[in-house]
Amino acid sequence: MTERDYDIVMFGATGFVGRLTAEHLAKFAPEGTRIALAGRDRAKVEAVRGALPGTAADWPVVVADSSNPASLRALAESTRVVISTVGPYAKYGLPLVDACATAGTDYVDLTGEVLFVRESIDKFQDEANRTGARIVHSCGFDSVPSDLGVLVLAEAARADDAGELGDTTLHMAMKGGASGGTVASAINQLDEVRGDKAKRKVATDKFSLSPDRAAEPSGEWRDSVAVRHSPEIDAWTAPFVMATFNTRIVRRSNALLGHAYGRSFRYREVQRTGKGIAGRLAAIAIAGGLGIGFGALNLKPIRPLVERVVPSPGEGPDAQARAAGWFKAEVRSTTTTGAPYRSIVAAQGDPGYAATAVMLGESALSLALQRDECPLPPGLNGGVLTPATALGNVLADRLRARGFTVEAGRSA
């Protein structure tokens, strides 16, 4: 990569998570890291910069608009890494991915949209591989805990010569809410698949993000929609709202790594709700709420009522509520030798806001400052990658330094 003006450009700095990510960079980026803030309204971006810690006072402002390809090309050519929080990504994100892939610029975002990632792969995989651009989607709560959790689990089992991963389940416990951007993305995807059989097939395919669909093993679990008691954790579980996306990212990682997790690897995600009758009732409530919520969003006459009670894009909880949130992703697997293994990825802070800003910021810093140490899948020079395959243990170490738990080993 030729010398660029900046190490990182934060595109979408005026959005809620964009501001939080910029704040994280202002606090924790090493001295000398060249950072710029970008958005379509210079005055608004300058106002965000003015509210950041003093280290950001001299950060340049770049004016760029998702509807202006020339401005996106100039942005991509000016920096080594782009962070994008401008969604819904299916509506606004592809031109920036195009610009980064063409310019050989690394890119990270927060998307949880299957259709967007699939289109990104189809359109830009070859070009990004040619230029060496590392396009890394889903670097927040979607899907870093899932992707790193399975990666370190597989590595721990391999280091012990305990075999490959078999049946593997992520149990998510959390306190926090979905962001307005996440809700907007869900609405956009529901609208895209309505009446479009091809898109609906992609959205529901368990291996929709695979680089080679025909090579995927049979027997993979369906997405869990049931309330059930899990003997391995002695607790009740409910469907996890992000599972239908996260599982596709994890399966893409496995495929990009030559199915290093194992040919008998089967993966699902559920939400842990607790023990006893209270846990069971909570699981029933979550399952029912998800069904009603998505059903209501799918009915346009009712949708405005739902939109009144969920956050709008660009909105989020106050600092006290963000600090009170937390998540714990516990991944359990039985290997092909019959050995039980467990990994944990956990952090304090609202998952969709505070923790996500850390994960996104540290993903960008991984590429900006430690690119030579970051992994690449076998046979690739770049491309549309995943957190596990593009960032791996470099990101895991950076998150540990920021107070996250990322650990794995044999379980009792």
C-alpha positions in Angstrom: 0.0 0.0 0.0 1.4 3.4 -1.0 1.6 6.1 1.7 -1.8 7.6 2.5 -2.7 10.8 4.3 -4.5 8.9 7.2 -4.3 5.7 9.0 -8.0 5.6 9.8 -11.0 7.5 8.6 -14.2 7.2 10.7 -17.1 7.5 8.2 -20.4 8.1 9.9 -19.0 10.1 12.7 -22.2 11.9 13.4 -24.2 8.8 14.1 -24.6 7.4 17.6 -22.2 4.5 17.4 -20.0 6.5 15.1 -19.5 9.1 17.9 -18.9 6.4 20.4 -16.3 4.8 18.2 -14.6 8.1 17.6 -14.5 8.7 21.3 -12.9 5.3 21.8 -10.2 6.1 19.2 -9.6 9.5 20.8 -9.0 7.8 24.2 -7.0 4.7 23.1 -5.4 5.2 19.7 -1.6 5.5 20.3 0.0 8.9 19.9 0.8 9.5 16.2 -2.1 7.5 14.8 -3.4 9.7 11.9 -7.2 9.8 12.3 -9.8 11.7 10.3 -13.6 12.0 10.8 -15.9 11.8 7.8 -19.5 12.6 7.0 -21.6 14.5 4.5 -22.1 17.6 6.7 -18.9 19.3 7.6 -20.4 21.4 10.3 -22.0 18.4 12.1 -18.8 16.4 11.9 -16.9 19.4 13.3 -19.4 19.6 16.2 -18.8 15.9 17.0 -15.0 16.5 16.9 -15.4 19.4 19.3 -17.1 17.1 21.9 -14.4 14.5 21.8 -11.4 14.3 24.1 -8.7 16.9 23.4 -6.5 14.5 21.5 -9.1 14.7 18.6 -9.0 18.5 18.4 -6.7 18.5 15.3 -8.3 15.5 13.5 -9.1 16.5 9.9 -12.6 16.4 8.6 -13.4 14.7 5.3 -16.6 15.5 3.5 -18.0 12.4 1.8 -21.5 11.2 0.9 -22.8 7.6 0.2 -24.6 9.0 -2.9 -21.4 10.6 -4.3 -19.1 7.9 -5.7 -16.3 10.4 -6.4 -16.2 11.6 -2.8 -16.0 7.9 -1.6 -13.2 7.2 -4.0 -11.3 10.2 -2.7 -11.9 9.0 0.9 -10.8 5.5 0.2 -7.6 6.7 -1.6 -6.7 8.9 1.4 -6.5 6.3 4.1 -5.2 2.9 5.0 -8.4 1.8 6.9 -12.0 3.0 6.7 -14.5 2.5 9.5 -18.1 2.7 8.3 -21.2 3.0 10.6 -23.5 4.3 7.8 -26.4 1.9 7.5 -28.6 0.3 6.6 -25.7 -1.1 4.7 -27.8 -2.6 1.9 -29.1 0.9 1.1 -25.9 2.9 1.6 -22.9 0.6 2.0 -22.0 -1.0 -1.3 -20.4 2.1 -3.0 -17.9 2.6 -0.2 -17.0 -1.1 -0.2 -16.5 -0.8 -4.0 -14.2 2.3 -3.5 -12.2 0.5 -0.8 -11.8 -2.7 -2.8 -10.6 -0.8 -5.9 -8.2 1.4 -3.9 -6.7 -1.5 -1.9 -8.0 0.1 1.3 -8.9 -2.0 4.4 -12.5 -1.6 5.6 -14.5 -2.5 8.7 -18.1 -2.1 9.6 -21.0 -3.2 11.9 -23.3 -4.8 9.5 -25.7 -7.6 10.5 -27.3 -7.9 7.1 -26.9 -11.2 5.3 -28.0 -9.9 1.9 -25.5 -7.0 2.1 -22.6 -9.3 2.9 -23.6 -11.7 0.2 -23.8 -9.0 -2.4 -20.4 -7.6 -1.2 -18.8 -11.0 -1.7 -20.3 -11.5 -5.1 -19.3 -8.0 -6.4 -16.0 -7.3 -4.7 -14.3 -10.5 -3.5 -12.2 -10.8 -6.6 -11.2 -7.1 -6.8 -10.4 -6.9 -3.1 -8.2 -10.0 -3.4 -6.4 -8.5 -6.4 -5.7 -5.2 -4.7 -5.1 -6.7 -1.3 -8.0 -4.8 0.4 -9.2 -6.6 3.5 -13.0 -6.0 3.6 -14.0 -7.1 7.1 -17.8 -6.9 7.8 -19.5 -7.4 11.2 -16.8 -6.0 13.6 -19.2 -5.2 16.5 -21.6 -7.3 18.6 -22.5 -8.7 15.2 -20.3 -10.9 15.1 -17.0 -10.5 17.0 -18.0 -12.5 20.1 -19.3 -15.4 18.0 -16.5 -15.4 15.5 -13.6 -15.0 18.0 -15.3 -17.4 20.5 -15.3 -20.3 18.0 -11.8 -19.4 16.7 -10.1 -19.6 20.1 -12.1 -22.7 21.0 -10.9 -24.5 17.9 -7.4 -23.3 18.5 -7.4 -24.6 22.1 -8.6 -28.0 21.1 -6.0 -28.2 18.3 -3.2 -27.2 20.7 -4.2 -30.0 23.0 -4.4 -32.5 20.1 -8.0 -33.1 21.2 -9.5 -33.2 17.7 -11.9 -31.0 15.7 -15.0 -29.3 16.9 -18.2 -31.2 16.7 -21.6 -30.0 18.0 -21.0 -26.4 19.1 -23.4 -24.0 20.8 -23.0 -20.4 21.8 -25.0 -19.4 24.8 -25.5 -15.6 25.0 -26.3 -13.8 28.2 -26.6 -10.1 28.0 -28.1 -6.9 29.4 -28.7 -4.2 26.8 -30.9 -3.2 23.9 -30.7 -3.3 20.1 -29.6 -0.1 18.5 -31.7 2.0 16.2 -29.4 1.1 13.3 -29.9 -2.6 14.0 -33.7 -2.1 13.9 -33.5 -0.1 10.7 -31.4 -2.8 9.1 -33.9 -5.5 10.1 -36.7 -3.5 8.6 -34.8 -3.0 5.4 -34.0 -6.7 5.0 -37.6 -7.7 5.7 -38.7 -5.3 2.9 -36.0 -6.8 0.5 -37.1 -10.4 0.9 -40.8 -9.7 0.7 -41.9 -11.1 -2.7 -38.3 -11.9 -3.8 -37.8 -15.6 -3.7 -34.1 -15.4 -4.6 -33.3 -13.0 -1.7 -35.4 -15.0 0.7 -33.4 -18.1 -0.2 -30.2 -16.3 0.6 -31.5 -14.9 3.8 -32.7 -18.3 5.1 -29.8 -20.5 3.8 -27.6 -21.7 6.6 -24.5 -21.4 4.4 -25.5 -18.3 2.5 -22.1 -16.6 3.0 -20.0 -19.6 2.1 -17.3 -19.2 -0.5 -18.3 -22.6 -1.9 -21.8 -23.6 -1.1 -21.5 -27.0 -2.7 -18.5 -28.0 -0.5 -20.4 -27.4 2.8 -21.1 -30.5 4.9 -24.6 -31.7 5.3 -26.4 -32.1 8.7 -26.0 -28.5 9.9 -28.5 -27.5 12.5 -31.4 -25.3 11.6 -31.7 -21.9 13.3 -33.1 -22.5 16.8 -36.5 -21.0 17.3 -37.5 -23.2 20.3 -37.5 -22.7 24.0 -35.5 -25.5 25.6 -33.6 -26.6 28.6 -29.9 -27.0 28.0 -28.4 -29.8 30.1 -24.8 -28.6 29.3 -25.3 -25.3 31.2 -28.3 -26.4 33.3 -30.4 -23.4 32.2 -33.2 -22.5 29.9 -32.6 -20.9 26.5 -34.5 -18.9 24.0 -33.9 -18.0 20.3 -31.1 -15.4 20.0 -32.1 -12.6 17.8 -28.7 -12.3 16.1 -28.2 -16.0 15.5 -29.4 -16.1 11.9 -26.6 -13.7 11.0 -23.8 -14.7 13.3 -24.0 -18.3 12.5 -23.4 -17.5 8.8 -20.3 -15.5 9.6 -18.9 -18.3 11.7 -19.6 -20.8 9.0 -17.9 -18.5 6.4 -14.8 -18.3 8.7 -14.7 -22.1 8.9 -14.9 -22.4 5.1 -12.3 -19.7 4.4 -10.0 -21.5 6.8 -10.4 -24.8 4.8 -12.9 -26.1 7.3 -10.3 -26.0 10.1 -12.9 -26.1 12.8 -13.9 -29.6 11.5 -16.0 -31.4 8.9 -18.3 -32.5 11.6 -18.6 -29.0 13.0 -22.2 -28.0 13.7 -23.0 -24.6 15.1 -26.0 -22.8 16.6 -26.6 -19.8 18.9 -29.2 -19.4 21.7 -29.8 -16.9 24.4 -29.4 -18.0 28.0 -32.3 -16.9 30.2 -31.6 -18.6 33.6 -32.6 -21.5 35.7 -35.9 -22.8 37.1 -39.3 -21.5 36.4 -38.1 -17.9 36.1 -35.6 -18.9 33.4 -38.3 -20.8 31.5 -40.8 -17.9 31.7 -38.1 -15.5 30.5 -37.3 -17.8 27.5 -41.0 -18.0 26.6 -41.3 -14.2 26.8 -38.3 -13.7 24.6 -39.4 -16.2 22.0 -42.9 -14.7 22.0 -41.6 -11.2 21.8 -39.4 -12.0 18.8 -42.2 -13.6 17.0 -44.6 -10.8 17.6 -42.0 -8.1 16.9 -40.9 -9.4 13.6 -44.4 -10.2 12.6 -45.5 -6.7 13.3 -42.5 -5.2 11.4 -43.5 -7.4 8.5 -47.0 -5.9 8.4 -46.7 -2.4 7.1 -50.0 -1.1 8.6 -48.7 -2.1 12.1 -45.0 -1.2 11.6 -45.4 2.5 12.6 -46.6 1.4 16.1 -43.5 -0.7 16.5 -41.2 2.0 15.3 -42.5 4.3 18.0 -41.2 2.1 20.8 -37.8 1.2 19.4 -34.8 3.5 19.0 -34.5 5.5 15.9 -31.3 5.4 13.9 -28.7 7.7 15.5 -30.3 7.3 18.9 -29.2 5.3 21.9 -29.0 5.0 25.7 -27.3 7.5 28.0 -23.8 7.0 29.4 -25.1 5.5 32.7 -27.3 2.9 30.8 -24.4 2.1 28.5 -22.1 1.5 31.4 -24.6 -0.8 33.1 -24.9 -3.2 30.1 -22.8 -6.3 29.6 -22.6 -9.5 27.7 -21.2 -13.0 28.1 -20.9 -15.4 25.1 -20.1 -18.9 26.3 -19.3 -21.4 23.5 -19.3 -25.1 24.3 -18.3 -28.0 22.0 -17.6 -31.6 22.2 -14.6 -32.5 19.9 -14.2 -35.5 17.7 -12.2 -37.2 20.5 -15.1 -36.7 22.9 -13.4 -33.9 24.9 -15.5 -31.0 26.2 -14.2 -27.6 25.5 -15.5 -24.1 26.4 -14.6 -20.5 25.4 -15.9 -17.2 26.8 -16.0 -13.8 25.2 -17.4 -11.2 27.7 -17.3 -7.5 28.4 -18.9 -4.8 30.5 -20.9 -2.2 28.6 -24.0 -2.2 26.6 -23.4 -4.8 23.8 -24.9 -2.8 20.9 -23.3 0.5 21.9 -20.4 0.7 24.4 -18.9 -2.8 23.8 -19.5 -2.5 20.0 -17.6 0.8 19.8 -14.6 -0.9 21.5 -14.8 -3.9 19.1 -15.1 -1.7 16.0 -12.4 0.7 17.1 -9.9 -2.0 18.0 -10.7 -3.9 14.7 -9.6 -0.8 12.8 -6.5 -0.3 15.0 -5.6 -3.9 14.4 -5.4 -3.3 10.6 -3.9 0.2 10.9 -1.2 -0.6 13.4 -0.6 -4.4 13.2 -1.6 -5.4 9.7 1.5 -7.5 9.2 0.6 -9.6 12.2 -3.0 -10.1 11.2 -3.9 -13.4 9.5 -5.1 -14.1 6.0 -7.0 -17.2 4.9 -4.9 -19.7 2.9 -4.5 -18.7 -0.8 -5.9 -15.1 -0.4 -4.2 -11.7 -0.7 -7.3 -9.9 0.5 -11.0 -10.1 -0.1 -14.3 -10.0 1.8 -13.3 -11.6 5.1 -14.5 -12.1 8.7 -13.2 -10.9 12.1 -11.7 -14.4 12.8 -10.0 -14.7 9.4 -8.8 -11.1 9.0 -8.1 -10.1 12.6 -8.0 -13.2 14.7 -5.7 -13.2 17.8 -4.5 -9.7 17.0 -8.0 -8.4 17.8 -8.4 -10.8 20.7 -5.3 -9.5 22.3 -6.3 -5.9 21.8 -9.7 -6.6 23.3 -8.1 -8.2 26.3 -6.1 -5.0 26.8 -9.4 -3.1 26.9 -10.8 -5.3 29.6 -12.6 -8.0 27.6 -12.5 -11.6 28.5 -11.4 -13.8 25.6 -10.4 -17.3 26.8 -10.8 -21.0 25.9 -9.8 -24.4 27.3 -11.0 -27.8 28.3 -14.1 -27.8 30.5 -15.1 -30.0 33.3 
